[in-house]
């Protein structure tokens, strides 16, 4: 268990994901200042009533895009891990921002995705002409890279984060690719039926 600064949001990321935040509250301006000066990470507890396991994302500040005259900021954060929140307190005294006790979750998804999943993933990108990723020539795909490219929703990401072994993460992603392929197939049939009629 470790202590961490916290920034509760209705957001769940996987390691390697990036997102932009607009910072306007004084307590979170202070948090970003501490991130810049001390290179600390902070946790984002997923503040959704369906998050019964109290999961969250550990992130680091990647870049400050813009600072406004009143001190508000647009920033980019990068997810570096996931965790289970054990204890939350509204203020991490003497700081203004919240804090808590977290337990980092294992990261089996850092492992390579293996030849079968890599082949199916590349085939899916090629068949559906999804070329806005650099993954087709990549020979060393990891599981988080594949998951990030599939645009899982928050709940699917949360489910994946709780999977303890790389083998089971591969199985999850293979099944998800099959599901996407079935969806595309059904959409294609619907389109053809409209066209033929």
N, C-alpha and C positions, 0 to 999 in steps of 0.2 A: 504494500500500500504506500502511496506517496501523496504529498500535498500539492495541489495545483490551483492556480488562478482559474476562474470559471467565467464563461460568457454564455448563459443559456440562450439557445435559439431553436426555432423549429426547423432544424437542419441536421442531416446526418451524412458525413462524408467518409470515404474510404481512403487509406493511405495513398498518396499520389494525386488525389483530387485537389483542384484549386477552385476557389470561388472569391467573389468580390463582396466586401461589406462596406456599408456607410456608417461611420462612427460619429455619434452626435452627443451621447450622454457623457457627462464629466467623468464618471467612474471608468468608462471604457476608453475615453481619451487617455486617462492615466495608465490604463493597461497597455495600450499601444505604445505609449511613451516608455514604459518599462520594457516592453518587447524590443524596442529599438536600442535602448541603452544597455540592457543586460542580456539580450538574446534569449529570453525565457520563452517557453512554450505555454499555451493555455488550453484548457478544456472547453469544449462546447457540449454541454449536456443537451441531448435531444429532447426539447420541451414539448412533448406530445403525449396525450393521455394514453395512447396505445403503447408507449415505451415502458412496459411493465418491468423490464429488466434494468432500467436506469442506465442505459448505454449512452455513450457519447464519443466524440471525436477529439483527439489531441492534435492541435495545430500549431504552426509557427507563422510568424509574420514573414511574408515573402517580399512585399513591396508596398510602399505608400505611394499611391498614384497621384493624389492631390490633397493639399491642405488648404482649407478655406480660411478667410479672415477671422471667423469666430472660433477657429480651432477644430471644426468638424473635418473629417478625413474620409477619403475613399481609399481602401486598402485591399490588397490581395493576400489571402492566407492559403497555406498549403497544409493538407492533412498529413500527419506523420504517424498516426497510430489511433487505436480505439481503446475504450476503457469502460469499466463498470463504475458508476458513482456510488460510493458507500456512504458518504456524509456530505451535506451541503450546508454552508453558512453564508448568510447574506452579505457579510463584509469580512474580507481577509485583513483584519486589523494589523497594521495601521493604514492599509490601503483602502480605497473607496470601493473597489470592485469585489465581487463575490469570490469565494474559494471553496475548497472541499477536499475530501480524501477520495482518491481514485485508485482502482486496481487496473493496470494495463492488461489488455487482452493479448494473447499470443498472435503472431503474424505469420501463419502458415502460407498465406497467399503471396508472400515475397518469393516463393519458389517458382521455378519455371513451370509453364503451363503444360509441357509435354507435347509430343508430336501429334497425337490424335486431336487434342483440343486446338492446338495451333492451326492444324490443317482445316478443321471445321470452321474456325473463326475466320481465317483468311478467305475460305470459300464463301462464307456468308457475306463478308465485305465486298468481294468481287461480284457475286451474283446480284447483289442489290445496289451495286455501283456506289458504295460508300467509300469514296476516295479522299475524304477530308481527314483521314488518319494516316500516320506514317507507319502503320503496323504491317502492311503487306511484305516489305522486304526485311522486317525485323526478325532476326534469327533467335533472339533471346527474350521472347515475350514472358512476362511474369503474370501471375493470376490477377493481380490488382489492375494491371494494364488492360487485360481483356475485360474485366468487370467494368472498368471506367468507360471503355469504348461502347459498352452495351446500354448505357444510360439507364441503369437500374434506378428505381424510385427509392425514397428514403427507407421504406420498410424492407425492400429486397436487399438493400445495402446492409441494413441492420441484421437481417437473417444471415447474410454471408459472413458478417463480422463475427458471428457466434460459432461458426463452423471450426472445429478444433484441428482438423488435419488437412493437408494439401490435397490428398486423394479425394476427400469429400467436397472440397471447394471445386476441384475439377469436375466432379460429378454434377454439382449444382450448376456450374456454367454450361456444361454440355446439355443438360436438361433445359436450361434457359434458351440456349441457341435453338434447340429443337422446337421449343414453344414459339420463338420468333419466326422460325421457318414456316410453321403451321399457320401463324397469323398472316404472313405474306401470301401463302398459298390460298388461304380463304379469301383474302382481299383480291387476289388475281382472278379467282373464280367469279366473285361478285361482279368485278369489272367486265369480265368476258360475257356474263349473262346480260348485263345492261347493254353491252355493245351488240350482242346477237339479237336482242329483242328490239 
